[in-house]
Amino acid sequence: MARRRERRGEPSQDRRKERIGPETREEKLNDSDASERKLIGIFILFFIIIPAVSVLVYVYKYGSGTKRLEPVITERGPIKTDINFQEILTENTNVAGNESQRNYDYPVLAYITPWNSKGYEMAKRFNSKFTHLSPVWYDLKSHGNSLILEGRHNADKGWISELRMRGNALILPRIVLEAFPTELLKKKKQMDKAIDLMVTECKEMEYDGIVLESWSRWAAYGVLHNPDLRNMALKFIKQLGHTLHSVTSTRNPKQQLQLVYVVGPPHSEALQQHDFGPADLQSLSGSVDGFSLMTYDFSGPNNPGPNAPLNWIRFTLRLLLGSTGNNAQRLAPKIFLGINFYGNDFILSEGSGGAGAILGRDYLSLLEKHRPQLQWEKNSGEHFFVYFDDNNVRHAVFYPSLMSIYMRLEEARFWGTGISIWEIGQGLDYFFDLL
């Protein structure tokens, strides 16, 4: 993905400007039933016929497994599809279980962003729930004929120290590779310099490794359409992985520094040159400790709908791993299946399409203000609701629920993958009960 995913949920973004205002209940109820039925029909139509979501046609035809629609009974009570806004407003801060008790034994990577302080708090509070924590701190950029690694000013050593006193989660800050790719990949000195900068930062700051994001940048520059440059890109990742593995952790001499690599989901069964596919997964598996798979951001302003349809997630995993066999069993544990803790608020009126990312606090405000009826979209496995703003413009909001998250956690269990969460400051407190 070429867009700046790290800015999702940043308060200063224009798309996060509030578009919601008071409206009388009478105005809202006038056309509610018929309009919402019509909206559901529009959603179904979108998912079937427009090119942006054509992948669902394949998924619905070849998708595996049945969808769990009945309530799931846990220690905190039923996780269900039939929920109402008042239950969420009442329960979202209640964390019933032990904050340090894990419900899954697979790896859990959590992203934390410096512009969302709640993520730092959640990382400390639920530290034992995570195996990997990735603060979004660094960018490696071109600077004239040289390279610089920016972001150390973001690093919070006190926070890291507190995390390590509370648990054993590995600290792997994310680095976005912004350097001009043709210069970086074609010149060995540049490649070696980039790797040295990242490994040296790990040593000096006592990190346990890094999470690297570069594939989407390379795709945007057209690098991955050139076979020679594409091979050089894979070579760079392998060299970085081997170099990190040659260094032992300052905290644990028996542990090597780790590399987690960020990849986007293929866009269709017919892979494009810029897609990260099963051959790439196989090629890098010996050099990379984990792949952070961005299985979210499925819908957008031009095709409003679910954030991460469950069938699309299954399609992506099947495409990368194959449905069965030793290869899938061997590679699946290296995948961190992406789960979003943010949602989207889509504008649905004709001629004024748009979307804005919403965080937990925004979602709760919308529930409190509009008191909507939540609906379950069974094909995607997500809840949504509809409301009207001050200008009588129709909106649809898709945001995670206990049931939607639970189903994705179980999907990861089925495949044998880990999970990665973007990002933990954007969710509701009781989401962490499930981890």
Summary of the structure (lengths in Angstrom):
residues: 435
radius of gyration: 21.8
end to end distance: 26.9
largest distance: 68.4
contacts: 1421
relative contact order: 0.18
helix: 43%
strand: 20%
